[in-house]
Every structure is written in C-alpha cells, then in structure tokens.
Amino acid sequence: MPTQLKIHTFREDDRWETLDTYWSSPLSFWSQKSVRIEPPVPLRVVVLGAVISQTEQGWINYGGVSAVFIQSVQARGRAGQRVRAEIHDEPVHEEEIE
C-alpha cells in the first residue's frame, strides 16, 4: 500500500524533473523506499549531482547509506504528460513486479 500518491505533469520535453526528495538519518541508513510510476517512464536517483541508480521500468528503489545526503528521484517524460507516482516506505522486489 502506498504511503504517498502524487500526480506530476511534465513541463518540458525530455528533461529530468524531480518527483521526490529524501534524506535519512545516519542512524537509519538501512531504510529504503520505492517509487512506482504509471504509465512507466525513465527514473533515476541523484545524490550530490551524481546518478547512482537509473531504470526504464517505471519503478526504482532509493534510500540506504547514500540517503545521509539528500537523494532526488527524477523522471523524464514529454511536455504535458501526466504520471501517477506511488511512493512506498519499503523497497520493491523484482518478483513483486512480475
């Protein structure tokens, strides 16, 4: 069950736009979250300007040790395209997708 739902409309063609930001205390570095997007669009996680994870599948896990810095979950789509983002407080496992 999602803990947060967001509707996002892309403003520009083929530009990465931030859907969520996340910071985690060093005391809870093991916690992970996930985002699922409908319809699926490319997603990536950025920390300190560097891409640490990227996918075309419409879902991505984030959090973990690198979340002691601010992580940004970004998506790329067409101008005017609307997507629905489900943010979960737990990671998605590959077998849950199939």
N, C-alpha and C positions, 0 to 999 in steps of 0.2 A: 504494500500500500504506500503510495507516495506521501511524503511529508509536506511537499510544496508543489503547486502547479503554477506554471507561468505560460502566458501566451506572448510570443515575440513576433514582431513584424520587422523584416529586414529593411533597412533604409537604403542600402546601396548594393549593386550587383557585385558578387564575388569578393566581398570584404569581410574579414573576420569581425564578428560583433560579440561582445561579452554577454553571456546568459546568466552566469552566477560567479560569485567570488567566494572564496573560502579560506579561513585561517583557523589553524588548530593549535592549541597549547602544546608545548613540548611534552607535557605530562600525559597527553592523549594521542601521541604520534601514531598509534596503531589504527585509529579510527579511519574508516573510509566511507565515501558517499558515492552516488552514481547519478547520472542524468540519462534519461531516455527521451528521444525526440521523435515526434510524429508530425509530418512524414519525415523519414530519415534524411539527415543532411550531414555533411562532414563536421566533425567535432575535434577539438584539441584542448589540451591543458597547458597553460603557460605559467611559468614561475620565473620571476626576475628577468623577463624578456625572452626566455628560452622555452621552446616547445619540449615538454617532457613526455607527452603522450598524444597520439593522433589516431583517428579512426574514420572510416566512411560508413560504418554500420548503424549509426543512429543512436548509439549508447556508448558511454565511457565511464570508467571508474576514476575517482580522484580522492585526494586526501593522503594519508600516510605521512612518512617522515618529511617529505618536501612541503607539507602544509604548515610547517612552522614559519614559512614565508607565505605571503598571500598567493593563492592559486586563482587563476581565472579560467573558467570554462568558456570557450568561444565556439561559435558556429558560423558557417558560411552558407549563404543562400542567394536567391535572386531578389532584387528590389521589389517590395510589396508582398513577398511570400510570407505567409503566417505559419508558425510552427507551435506545437504544444510541447512544453518541456515538463517532464515529471522528475522531480528531484527526490531521491530516496536517501535515507540515513544509513544505508548499507550498500555494499558493492553488488553489482550484477555478476552472476556467474554464467559462463558460456552455455551451460546446459539449460539455464532458465530461458534463454532466447529461442532455442530450437523448438 
